[in-house]
Structure formats: structure tokens, C-alpha cells
């Protein structure tokens, strides 16, 4: 009986640890505190005042003319937004690129979390599309950022979304990694990309890493199977979750992904819905950045 009690106490302690440590596990903001690379001089600092009183900081990197459209991009959980934008600028120089630091990351106050990320993504979309009035808007997400990009694509009119090392939901990853834990009860940040995009006609392009130890391939496959309109999907073999960005095959996959998204956006067969007629009633305020 004592062994049973001790086992139950130990199990409960482990579950409590998972519950309280999940934020630090999901959002290692210290890793992304300082940018390692300088942005080009043409990068324009942005500051956006949110509805709940925070100011979030980011940058707009203008495209080479003519611009193919605006890409609102969301980095992985350990990636400084400025370094992320530096990376994208070398890959997609003919798009207007926008990336913001997540709540609690870099210069931003507040606590990181799914609800805050989603709310900020909506604000970023509303403010930047109103100011820049691009001919097309794309969302892009890398790793955990795919959850944010997918949510935004499901809630606002976009021409397509690019998802790099994506997953169907954080719940499914947690269940696969911790099958002995009641993850459905413990997890506070669920990032249900498959649910958000299920039934949507937004064109989706997916790039996966064949040897991904962070996002199990089964989770990317489950997402692909749940989506209605995957216009491009590529798995780069024998490359890991982070190493994919250094692989020369990634550049070709990225180029093909954007070409397929642009082609799909021009397809007149795309189903119309109410989100295409969204008109923001209360735009968030872009304020001068210091």
C-alpha cells in the first residue's frame, strides 16, 4: 500500500511539474532575447498598441519592386523576430515582410501564450493591411508559428498560408510525447491548426523536415490529411527540425511553395465566404517605434 501511495505522489508531482513548466518549455524566450544579425537599413521598425494596453514591436522589410505581396510571418518559439526577418529577407526579397516579437519576447512586455499570440496576429493583420494595402496578403509560420499563421489564415482574408515544420495540434504532440499523462487536462496552449483550417479553402503550402525530432512526422501528416486545399507539400529528407533552414533544398522548396500559393490565389474556383468581406471596425494603432 505504501508503494502505491508513494507511486501516486510521485506521479502527481511529475504532472504538477509538467503543468507549471509548460510555459518555459513552449516559450523559451531567453533564447530569443537578443538579435544576432543586423537588419538591413531599409527595415522599418514598427510598434503596435494592442487592445489590452501592451505595445508589441516588430519590423517591416520592404520588398524589391515590384512586390509580390505582403507576408506576415511568425517565427519558431526560440527565434528572435529580427533574426527571423533577416533570414526571410534573404529568401523572399520580393515580398514585403513583417515579423513581430511575441509577447514577452525581446522588447515586448507581457506573458507569451496562445491567446495573446492569436490576438496580436489579428491586430497585426488589421493594422498592416490598412496601412500598406498590399495586392495580396500571405501568412507564414515556422514551427510553433504555424499555429499562429494557421489561425490568422482561418480568421482573416489571405491569399494563402505557408507552414514550415507544421503540426496538427500541440495537444497531439503532447499526447504522443507523454502518453502516460492526461495532457488534455494539463495543456494550456493547444494550437489546434487542423481544427482552425479544417474546411477552409485557403491555399496551404507545407514544408517538412524528414528527420524532425521536435515535430513528429505523423503530426505533419495528420495536418495535411485534415486540410482541404494543400497546394504544395514537400518533405526534405534526412534533415532535422532546425537544420532544415541551412539545407540548400529548403530554398527551392520555399520558392516552389510561394509559386504554388500565388497560382492558387489566382484560381477563380476558390470558394468565397464571409471572411473575404471582413471590414475592421476598430483598427489597432501603429505608433512610432523608439
Secondary structure as UniProt FT lines:
FT   HELIX           2..26
FT   HELIX           29..32
FT   TURN            41..42
FT   STRAND          44..49
FT   TURN            51..52
FT   STRAND          55..61
FT   STRAND          70..74
FT   TURN            77..78
FT   HELIX           81..91
FT   TURN            93..94
FT   STRAND          96..100
FT   TURN            103..104
FT   TURN            106..107
FT   HELIX           114..132
FT   STRAND          137..142
FT   TURN            143..144
FT   HELIX           145..155
FT   STRAND          160..164
FT   HELIX           170..177
FT   TURN            179..180
FT   HELIX           183..186
FT   HELIX           193..197
FT   TURN            198..199
FT   STRAND          204..209
FT   TURN            210..211
FT   HELIX           217..226
FT   STRAND          230..236
FT   TURN            237..238
FT   TURN            241..242
FT   HELIX           243..246
FT   HELIX           248..265
FT   TURN            268..269
FT   HELIX           274..277
FT   STRAND          285..287
//
